[in-house]
Amino acid sequence: MKHLRPFLPTLSIPLLLAGCTTLDRGGSSVEDVADGLSAEEFRAYGLTSPTALDTTIGRLEFTEGGFAGGYPTIETAELLHDTLDFQRATLAYLWALPLVSYAGWLEAHEEVFGAQDGQVVFCKSIEAKQGILTANVTTPYSIAFADLGRTGPLVFEVPPGPFAGIVNDMWQRAVLDVGVSGPDRGEGVKVLLLAPGEALPTDVEVEEYTIVESPTRIAVFGGRALQPDRAEGDAFLRSIRTYPYTERENPPEQSFIDVGDDVPWGQWQPHGMAYWDLLHRVLEREVVEERDRLMLSLLDSLGLRKGEPFAPNERQRRILKEAAVVGEAMAKANTFDKRFTNLQGYSGTNWDQLLVVSPDDRDEHFDQLFRRASFTYEAVTRGEAYYIEQPGIGQQYRCAYKDGDGEWLLGSRHYTLTMPPNPPAETFWSLVLYDVNTRTPLKNSDWNPAVSSRTGVVPEADGTVVVHLAPSLPEGVDPANWIETNAGESWFAYLRFYGPTQAYFDESYPLQDIRRVR
């Protein structure tokens, strides 16, 4: 009997073993199945086609007439049903990644922080940001979720000033940029958010608002204050207002929540069955778009249906659990070992491009399901401004999962990153490490997973900066040039260029790979 491939559902293995006594005659290869047949040959093949085939998923057996003209045996039919359900579930896992990620953040807002619809939550310190996928560690975050089905039309008001913000739907699609990178250009904006299909209030003064219909019932909005002075930035964030349109004449006093450094939380996608539980909970709260009806049909045979309790039977549960594990492994391969076309890698390096998906997931002829899955497994939120490729505007991201030799980055090893003189950033550059498990800032002994041109790194005589990445401080290295890694833990890196210069875009800056010290 042919050995089964690792992705075969474990519940199918006993079914194959039970039929082993009939397999000693050997099976044909799928390459032996005839194709390109004429009509007469096709009809005759129903009498002569192979009755046993060795395939990637195991041995397939058929009754009289074989593959072409026979039925799959009962054992083979069970194997095919189980495998089809497994494949449905792994594909659905990848499809749901952005929604489940935001659902985890939504539940943290409501259940951990105690936030109400539209209430702004601040995450300022690295400890407070501990649950945010690939958060930066330099600027404070302000985030709010609002169930527009509960609030009705909702006003999101941002005063004039240096602010970079977004409105996203629950699939992490960019709905609107606000602040310096949005249509208001930092002059202030009053956004009126409508639920899907919701009518515009008849008394609205349209010239007063930027009116947006969210594709999902739950909207996500927030951003970062860009003032260099932290106190000024904090004061600006506290001037943001959110309130139901019905209360516009006398808006309630705005309240905010500051996440404490001692509050453990995470918006990452959970492992195993918890993934499907969270997906079901958020689907119960959300609308189903036309584009997603086919994907939801994949989960129907596994007991996950909108509007019904999620109570999978033992067979469904076993398939779903394994599919969540294999699906997450596939997500890692899809993210950390990308095989998309037209990747814009920095020439000759292993520095990957992070933003490989459009702000709305759309390609010319299809939705970018796998690119979207790649981005939203490791990162979170999108805005139109993220995709601006213009010197001096915004920031550019490079990510590294492998060293210069193409080997994965491991916490037990010593590496260096050499930053040649004149890095291509008008404002500053930063290097942040993240652990592969949570995809959040790496938690080392002093929870300091970053260095930047603002953290006091010590340059060499010519301006070169050498950063050491190792589990212990290498001999003779200034601590300012060292990021502590954790032995036994894998990690990856984001290199951010704030205010990128032309030298970044034309790749005239000699960006170096992370190199292992042997």
C-alpha positions in Angstrom: 0.0 0.0 0.0 1.3 3.5 -0.9 2.2 5.7 2.1 -0.3 8.4 2.7 0.8 12.1 2.4 0.9 14.0 5.7 -2.1 16.2 4.8 -4.5 13.3 4.6 -7.1 13.5 7.4 -6.2 11.0 10.2 -9.8 9.7 10.3 -9.4 8.4 6.8 -6.4 6.3 7.5 -8.3 3.5 9.3 -10.6 3.4 6.3 -7.7 2.7 4.0 -6.1 0.2 6.3 -9.4 -1.7 6.5 -9.3 -2.3 2.7 -5.7 -3.3 2.5 -6.5 -7.0 1.9 -7.9 -6.1 -1.6 -4.9 -4.0 -2.7 -2.2 -6.7 -3.2 -2.9 -6.8 -7.0 -1.3 -3.3 -7.2 -2.8 0.0 -8.4 -2.2 1.9 -11.6 -0.7 5.3 -11.6 -2.8 8.3 -12.4 -0.5 8.8 -15.4 -1.9 5.6 -16.8 -5.4 7.1 -17.1 -6.2 7.7 -20.7 -7.1 11.2 -21.9 -7.7 12.9 -25.2 -10.1 10.1 -26.2 -12.5 10.2 -29.2 -16.2 9.7 -28.5 -15.9 6.0 -29.4 -12.8 5.5 -27.3 -14.4 7.3 -24.4 -17.4 5.0 -24.4 -15.2 1.9 -24.6 -13.0 3.1 -21.8 -15.8 2.4 -19.4 -15.0 -1.3 -19.7 -11.2 -1.2 -19.5 -10.2 1.7 -17.2 -8.1 0.8 -14.1 -10.0 -0.5 -11.1 -7.3 0.7 -8.6 -5.3 4.0 -8.7 -2.5 5.1 -6.5 -3.0 8.8 -5.9 -1.6 11.5 -3.6 -4.4 10.9 -1.1 -4.0 7.1 -1.2 -5.4 4.1 -3.1 -8.7 4.7 -4.9 -10.7 1.6 -5.9 -13.7 1.2 -8.2 -16.3 -1.4 -9.1 -16.8 -3.0 -12.6 -15.8 -0.5 -15.3 -13.0 0.9 -13.1 -12.2 4.6 -12.8 -14.2 5.6 -15.8 -17.1 3.2 -15.8 -17.5 2.1 -12.2 -18.5 3.4 -8.8 -15.9 4.2 -6.1 -16.0 1.4 -3.5 -17.7 2.2 -0.2 -14.3 2.6 1.4 -13.0 4.8 -1.4 -16.2 6.9 -1.3 -15.6 7.5 2.4 -12.0 8.5 1.8 -13.1 10.9 -1.0 -15.8 12.5 1.2 -13.3 13.0 4.1 -10.6 14.4 1.8 -13.0 16.8 0.1 -14.2 18.1 3.5 -10.6 18.4 4.6 -9.7 20.4 1.5 -12.8 22.6 1.9 -11.8 23.4 5.4 -8.2 24.2 4.7 -9.2 26.5 1.9 -11.8 28.1 4.1 -9.2 28.6 6.8 -7.1 30.7 4.4 -10.1 32.6 3.2 -11.2 33.6 6.8 -7.8 34.8 8.1 -8.5 38.6 7.9 -12.0 38.3 9.3 -10.9 36.1 12.2 -8.0 38.4 13.0 -10.2 41.4 13.3 -12.8 39.3 15.2 -10.2 38.5 17.8 -9.4 42.3 18.2 -13.1 43.1 18.4 -13.7 40.6 21.2 -10.7 42.0 23.0 -12.2 45.5 22.8 -15.6 44.3 24.1 -14.6 41.7 26.6 -11.1 42.5 27.8 -11.1 46.3 27.6 -14.8 46.8 28.1 -15.1 49.2 25.2 -18.5 50.2 23.8 -19.4 50.8 20.1 -17.2 53.6 18.8 -15.3 54.1 22.1 -11.6 54.9 21.3 -9.0 52.6 22.9 -5.4 53.7 23.3 -2.4 51.4 23.0 0.6 53.5 23.8 3.4 51.4 25.3 4.9 48.2 23.8 3.3 46.3 26.6 -0.2 47.7 25.7 0.4 46.9 22.1 1.4 43.3 23.0 -1.7 41.8 21.1 -1.4 43.7 17.8 0.1 41.8 14.9 3.4 43.3 13.8 2.7 46.6 15.7 5.3 49.3 15.4 6.9 50.3 18.7 7.4 54.0 18.1 3.9 55.6 17.9 0.7 55.4 20.0 -2.3 53.6 18.5 -6.0 54.7 18.8 -8.5 52.1 17.6 -12.3 51.8 17.8 -14.8 49.2 16.6 -18.5 50.0 16.1 -21.4 47.7 15.3 -23.3 50.0 12.9 -26.3 47.8 13.2 -26.6 48.8 16.8 -25.5 52.4 16.6 -27.2 53.4 13.4 -25.3 56.1 11.3 -22.2 56.9 13.2 -20.0 60.1 13.2 -16.2 59.8 13.4 -14.7 63.3 13.8 -11.0 64.0 13.5 -9.8 67.6 14.1 -7.1 69.3 11.9 -3.6 68.2 12.6 -0.9 65.6 11.9 -2.8 62.3 12.1 -2.7 59.2 10.0 -5.9 57.1 10.2 -8.0 54.6 8.4 -11.5 53.2 8.2 -11.6 49.5 7.6 -14.3 46.9 7.2 -14.0 43.6 9.0 -12.2 42.0 6.1 -9.5 44.6 6.6 -10.3 46.3 3.3 -9.5 50.0 3.1 -12.7 52.0 3.2 -11.3 55.5 3.8 -8.1 57.2 4.7 -8.3 60.1 7.1 -5.7 62.7 8.2 -2.6 63.7 6.3 -2.8 60.8 3.9 -6.5 61.0 3.3 -8.6 63.3 1.1 -8.8 65.8 4.0 -5.0 66.2 3.9 -4.9 66.7 7.6 -7.4 69.6 7.5 -9.9 67.7 9.7 -12.8 65.5 8.7 -16.2 64.5 9.9 -17.0 61.0 8.6 -20.6 59.6 8.6 -20.5 55.8 8.6 -23.4 53.9 7.3 -24.1 50.1 7.7 -24.4 48.0 4.5 -27.5 49.1 2.6 -28.5 51.7 5.1 -30.3 54.7 3.8 -28.8 58.1 4.3 -30.7 60.1 6.9 -33.0 62.5 5.1 -31.9 65.5 7.1 -28.2 65.1 6.7 -26.2 68.1 5.5 -24.1 66.3 2.9 -21.5 69.0 2.5 -20.7 68.7 6.2 -19.7 65.0 6.1 -17.6 62.6 4.2 -20.2 59.9 3.8 -19.1 56.2 3.7 -21.1 53.0 3.5 -19.2 50.2 5.2 -19.3 46.9 3.3 -19.6 45.1 6.7 -21.9 45.8 9.7 -18.9 46.3 12.0 -16.5 49.1 11.1 -13.0 49.6 12.4 -11.4 53.1 12.6 -8.4 54.7 14.2 -4.9 55.7 13.6 -1.8 57.4 15.0 -0.8 60.8 16.1 2.3 62.0 14.3 3.4 64.9 16.6 7.0 64.4 17.8 5.9 65.5 21.3 4.1 62.6 23.1 2.0 65.0 25.2 0.8 66.9 22.1 0.1 63.6 20.4 -1.9 62.3 23.4 -3.9 65.6 23.6 -4.7 65.3 19.9 -6.0 61.7 20.1 -8.2 62.8 23.0 -9.8 65.3 20.7 -11.2 62.6 18.4 -15.0 62.3 18.7 -17.4 59.4 17.8 -21.1 59.5 18.4 -24.4 58.3 16.8 -25.7 60.7 14.2 -29.0 60.9 16.1 -27.0 62.6 19.0 -25.2 65.1 16.8 -27.0 68.1 18.3 -25.7 67.3 21.7 -22.9 64.6 21.5 -22.2 62.8 24.7 -18.9 63.5 26.4 -16.2 61.3 24.7 -14.7 58.6 26.8 -11.4 56.8 26.2 -9.8 53.6 27.4 -6.0 53.4 28.0 -4.9 49.8 27.8 -2.6 49.1 30.8 0.8 47.5 30.5 -0.4 44.6 32.6 -3.4 43.6 30.5 -2.6 40.4 28.5 -4.5 40.2 25.2 -4.1 39.2 21.6 -5.9 39.6 18.3 -4.0 36.8 16.5 -5.9 33.9 14.9 -6.2 31.2 17.5 -5.0 27.6 17.0 -7.2 24.6 16.3 -11.0 24.4 16.9 -10.9 27.9 18.6 -10.4 29.3 15.1 -13.7 27.9 13.8 -15.5 28.9 17.0 -14.4 32.5 16.6 -15.2 32.5 12.8 -18.8 31.3 13.6 -19.3 34.0 16.3 -18.3 36.8 13.9 -20.3 35.4 11.0 -23.3 35.5 13.2 -22.8 39.3 13.6 -21.9 40.1 10.0 -23.6 40.3 6.6 -22.7 37.9 3.9 -21.4 39.5 0.7 -22.1 37.9 -2.7 -18.4 37.2 -3.2 -18.3 35.0 0.0 -21.4 32.8 -0.6 -19.3 30.2 -2.4 -16.7 30.1 0.4 -19.4 29.6 3.0 -20.7 26.7 1.0 -17.4 25.0 1.7 -18.2 25.0 5.4 -21.8 23.9 5.1 -21.0 20.1 5.1 -18.8 20.7 8.2 -21.6 22.1 10.4 -20.6 25.8 10.2 -23.7 27.6 9.0 -24.7 31.2 9.5 -27.9 31.4 11.6 -27.5 28.0 13.2 -25.7 26.7 16.3 -22.1 25.5 15.6 -22.2 21.9 16.9 -20.0 19.7 14.7 -20.3 16.0 15.2 -17.3 13.9 16.0 -16.3 13.3 12.3 -16.7 17.0 11.5 -14.8 18.1 14.5 -11.8 15.8 13.7 -11.7 17.1 10.2 -12.0 20.8 11.3 -9.3 20.4 14.0 -6.8 18.9 11.6 -7.7 21.4 8.9 -7.1 24.2 11.3 -3.6 22.9 12.1 -2.7 22.1 8.5 -4.4 25.4 7.4 -2.2 27.4 9.7 0.9 25.6 8.5 -0.2 26.4 5.0 -0.7 30.0 6.1 2.9 30.1 7.4 4.3 28.8 4.1 2.1 31.2 2.1 3.3 34.1 4.3 6.9 33.4 5.1 7.9 31.5 1.8 5.8 33.5 -0.7 5.4 32.1 -4.2 3.5 34.9 -5.8 4.4 36.4 -9.1 5.6 40.0 -9.4 7.0 40.2 -5.8 9.0 43.3 -5.4 12.0 42.0 -3.5 14.9 44.4 -2.9 17.2 43.2 -5.6 19.7 40.6 -4.6 18.4 40.3 -1.0 16.0 38.3 1.1 14.1 41.4 2.2 10.6 40.7 1.1 7.9 43.2 0.3 5.1 43.3 2.9 2.2 44.8 1.1 1.5 42.3 -1.6 -2.2 42.8 -1.7 -4.3 45.7 -3.0 -6.3 47.8 -0.5 -9.6 46.2 -1.5 -8.3 42.7 -2.4 -9.2 43.1 -6.1 -7.1 42.1 -9.0 -8.1 42.7 -12.6 -9.9 39.4 -12.9 -10.1 37.9 -9.4 -9.9 38.6 -5.7 -6.5 38.2 -4.2 -7.4 35.5 -1.7 -3.9 34.0 -1.2 -2.1 37.3 -1.2 -4.6 38.6 1.3 -4.1 35.6 3.5 -0.4 36.1 3.4 -0.6 39.7 4.6 -3.4 39.2 7.2 -1.7 36.2 8.8 1.2 38.3 9.8 -0.1 41.9 9.9 -3.2 43.9 10.4 -5.1 47.0 9.0 -4.8 48.5 5.5 -5.2 52.0 4.1 -4.8 53.5 0.6 -1.8 55.5 1.9 0.1 52.3 2.7 0.5 51.8 -1.0 1.9 55.2 -1.9 5.3 54.9 -3.5 6.6 58.4 -3.5 9.7 59.8 -1.9 9.2 61.5 1.4 5.6 60.2 1.9 4.5 57.8 4.6 6.7 54.7 5.2 7.9 51.7 3.4 8.2 48.2 4.9 10.7 45.4 4.3 10.4 42.0 6.0 12.9 39.3 6.5 12.2 35.7 7.5 15.4 34.2 6.3 19.1 35.2 6.6 21.4 35.9 3.6 22.0 32.2 3.2 18.2 31.5 2.8 17.9 29.9 6.2 15.1 30.7 8.7 15.8 33.1 11.5 16.2 31.4 14.8 16.5 32.8 18.3 19.4 30.6 19.3 21.7 32.0 16.7 23.8 35.2 16.5 23.1 37.5 13.4 24.1 41.0 12.3 22.4 43.6 10.2 24.7 46.1 8.7 23.1 49.5 7.8 25.5 51.3 5.4 25.7 55.1 5.8 22.8 57.4 4.7 19.8 55.0 5.1 17.0 56.0 2.7 14.7 57.6 5.3 14.1 61.4 5.8 12.5 60.9 9.2 14.1 57.7 10.7 14.5 54.0 10.2 13.6 51.2 12.6 14.2 47.5 12.9 11.6 45.5 15.0 11.6 41.7 15.7 8.5 39.6 16.0 8.0 36.1 17.2 6.5 33.6 14.7 3.9 32.3 17.1 2.0 35.5 17.9 3.4 37.7 15.1 3.6 40.4 17.8 6.7 42.3 19.1 9.2 39.8 20.4 9.1 39.6 24.2 12.7 39.4 25.4 13.9 39.9 29.0 13.3 43.7 29.0 10.6 43.7 26.2 12.7 45.8 23.9 12.6 44.2 20.5 13.7 47.2 18.4 16.4 49.6 17.5 16.2 52.6 15.3 18.1 55.7 14.2 16.3 57.4 17.2 17.3 54.9 19.9 21.0 55.9 20.2 22.6 53.3 18.0 26.4 53.7 17.9 27.7 54.2 14.3 31.2 53.3 13.1 33.5 56.0 11.8 32.0 56.1 8.3 28.4 56.2 9.6 27.7 52.5 9.2 25.5 50.9 11.9 25.9 47.2 12.8 23.0 45.8 14.7 23.5 42.5 16.5 20.6 40.0 17.0 21.5 37.3 19.5 20.3 35.6 22.7 23.1 37.2 24.7 25.1 40.4 24.3 28.1 39.6 22.1 31.5 40.5 23.5 32.5 44.1 22.7 29.1 45.1 21.3 27.4 48.3 22.6 24.0 47.3 24.2 22.4 50.1 22.1 23.3 48.1 19.0 21.8 44.8 20.2 18.4 43.2 20.2 18.0 40.2 22.5 16.4 37.1 20.9 15.0 34.1 22.7 16.7 30.7 22.2 14.1 28.1 21.3 11.9 30.7 19.5 11.8 31.6 15.8 11.5 35.2 14.8 11.2 37.6 11.8 12.0 41.2 11.2 10.4 44.4 9.8 12.7 47.2 8.6 10.7 50.4 8.3 11.8 53.5 6.4 9.8 56.6 7.6 9.8 59.3 4.9 11.6 57.0 2.3 13.9 58.7 -0.1 14.5 58.1 -3.8 17.5 55.9 -2.9 14.9 53.4 -1.5 12.8 53.3 -4.6 15.6 53.1 -7.1 17.4 50.7 -4.8 20.6 52.7 -5.0 20.9 52.3 -1.2 22.9 49.1 -0.7 20.5 47.3 1.6 22.2 44.3 3.3 20.8 40.9 4.3 20.7 39.8 7.9 23.8 37.6 8.2 24.5 34.8 10.6 27.7 35.1 12.6 29.4 31.6 12.5 
